[in-house]
């Protein structure tokens, strides 16, 4: 039997309609919200033949949970499998460029994970890798914040992060970790070949074993008064610099 779950928020629901409309079982909308944005969503759903239900806002609140900002729209969807199930699937596939990964070491805030997925999608990352334990998974809040990126970027949760990193290294993927105390600058590191950028959890950074497994550690140059950056912001800076460098060389 197929697993079903809910998506909430306009970006997440619209993204699923565009990419996998057949997987959307029904959409529940706030009966009192009739604006241009809602009308656009209704038109797309009707064109896709998706069942629509107008309900009281209180019902949406109950489905989304206490911290769920549903914006008046919730979809029940059938989980669709990603084309890649593990890192070996990606390494053995026909990529158009050297492998490009984002590894997150113990990110627990769903808003941060969602934002990391969003920037990973924008920068063409082949997969986001994270540990199964002591880290947030792909829950409804992550999917909403990701604005559809959770449906497009493979998210691979692994049992042993250090072992997975070593397997990637054996496959020729360079591990570059971000650490405030690192002596080398992100801007002087070559990031053009098979690459995994490794970032740590909010507040604590990379765990010792994760840092020791990296081939190199780099710091993000800071020119203001703040001493640290949110992990999703740091991911955006690191991924953008890697993409900038990778665009400067022809694809193999």
Secondary structure, DSSP 4 states (H G I P E B T S, - for coil): ---EEEEESHHHHHHHHHHHGGGEEEEEEETT--SHHHHHHHHHHHHTT-EEEEE-HHHHHHHH-TT---TTEEEEEE----S-SSHHHHHTS--SSS-EEEEEES---HHHHHHHHHHHHHTT-SEEEEESSSS--S-HHHHHHHTTGGGTSEEEEES-HHHHHHHHHHTT-EEEEE-TT-SEEGGGS---SSEEEEEEBTTTBS-HHHHHHSSEEEE----SS-----HHHHHHHHHHHHHHHHHTS---
